[in-house]
Amino acid sequence: MKKFVSVVAMLALVVVSLVSFTKTASAEELKMVGTITKIELAADKQSATVVLKDVKTAASVVILIKDELTLGKLMDKRIVFGDEIRCKYNVEDGKNVARLFKKTAGC
């Protein structure tokens, strides 16, 4: 009986460790550095849409910003058109939602 309990406990430990190290596709965080080519603040000032031109691929990426700190920087012009931005974002419901959005030179 003790051997059976030990085997079950080891199996449970292996399963938990495998699950904890596995990433899900929806939680993948993407990174990029780009230059701001367009800024659109929502009418309610609760979100903003920023288009970044990736410095490596020259592709345009639309980023949705919801956090108050970054929105404040956009509204008081500390982050403006032409700034180079370091951005980390997740894809949620088909939209690129910013997790980190700051100037490469510091802000």
C-alpha positions as CSV (number, residue, x, y, z in Angstrom):
1,M,0.0,0.0,0.0
2,K,2.9,2.4,0.9
3,K,4.4,1.7,-2.5
4,F,1.2,2.5,-4.3
5,V,0.8,5.8,-2.5
6,S,4.4,6.7,-3.2
7,V,3.9,6.0,-6.9
8,V,0.7,8.1,-7.1
9,A,2.4,10.9,-5.2
10,M,5.4,10.9,-7.6
11,L,3.1,10.8,-10.6
12,A,1.1,13.8,-9.3
13,L,4.4,15.7,-8.7
14,V,5.5,15.0,-12.3
15,V,2.1,16.1,-13.8
16,V,2.1,19.3,-11.7
17,S,5.7,20.2,-12.7
18,L,4.9,19.6,-16.4
19,V,1.8,21.7,-16.3
20,S,3.6,24.6,-14.5
21,F,6.3,24.8,-17.1
22,T,4.1,24.7,-20.1
23,K,3.2,28.0,-21.7
24,T,-0.2,28.6,-23.3
25,A,-0.4,30.3,-26.7
26,S,-2.8,32.9,-25.5
27,A,-0.5,34.1,-22.7
28,E,2.5,34.6,-24.9
29,E,4.1,38.0,-24.5
30,L,5.4,39.6,-27.7
31,K,8.2,42.3,-27.7
32,M,9.1,45.0,-30.1
33,V,10.8,48.3,-30.5
34,G,9.2,50.8,-32.9
35,T,8.6,54.4,-33.8
36,I,5.1,55.9,-33.2
37,T,3.4,56.7,-36.5
38,K,-0.1,57.4,-35.2
39,I,-1.8,58.1,-31.8
40,E,-5.6,58.0,-31.3
41,L,-7.1,58.7,-27.9
42,A,-10.6,57.3,-27.3
43,A,-13.3,59.9,-26.6
44,D,-13.8,58.6,-23.1
45,K,-10.0,58.9,-22.4
46,Q,-10.0,55.3,-21.1
47,S,-7.9,53.8,-23.9
48,A,-5.7,54.7,-26.8
49,T,-4.7,53.1,-30.1
50,V,-1.1,53.6,-31.1
51,V,0.5,52.4,-34.4
52,L,4.2,51.5,-34.1
53,K,6.5,50.9,-37.1
54,D,8.8,48.0,-36.1
55,V,12.5,49.0,-36.4
56,K,13.5,45.5,-37.5
57,T,10.8,44.6,-40.0
58,A,9.3,48.0,-40.9
59,A,5.8,46.4,-40.3
60,S,3.1,48.5,-38.7
61,V,1.7,47.1,-35.5
62,V,-1.5,48.5,-33.8
63,I,-1.3,48.5,-30.0
64,L,-4.2,49.1,-27.7
65,I,-3.3,50.9,-24.5
66,K,-5.5,50.7,-21.4
67,D,-3.2,51.4,-18.4
68,E,-3.6,54.8,-16.7
69,L,0.1,55.6,-16.5
70,T,0.7,55.3,-20.2
71,L,-2.5,57.1,-21.0
72,G,-1.4,60.0,-18.8
73,K,1.9,60.2,-20.7
74,L,0.1,60.3,-24.0
75,M,-2.4,63.0,-22.8
76,D,0.3,65.3,-21.4
77,K,2.5,64.8,-24.4
78,R,5.4,63.0,-22.7
79,I,5.0,60.4,-25.4
80,V,4.4,61.8,-28.8
81,F,4.5,61.1,-32.6
82,G,8.0,60.0,-33.7
83,D,9.2,58.7,-30.3
84,E,11.0,55.3,-30.3
85,I,9.1,52.9,-28.0
86,R,9.9,49.6,-26.3
87,C,6.7,47.6,-26.1
88,K,5.6,44.3,-24.7
89,Y,2.1,43.1,-25.5
90,N,-0.3,40.2,-25.5
91,V,-2.9,39.3,-28.1
92,E,-6.3,39.3,-26.5
93,D,-9.5,38.8,-28.5
94,G,-7.5,39.6,-31.7
95,K,-6.1,42.9,-30.3
96,N,-2.6,43.7,-29.3
97,V,-2.9,44.9,-25.7
98,A,0.1,46.7,-24.2
99,R,1.7,45.3,-21.0
100,L,4.8,47.6,-21.2
101,F,5.0,50.8,-23.2
102,K,7.9,53.2,-22.7
103,K,10.5,55.3,-24.5
104,T,13.7,53.5,-25.2
105,A,15.7,56.4,-23.8
106,G,13.7,56.3,-20.6
107,C,10.6,58.3,-19.7
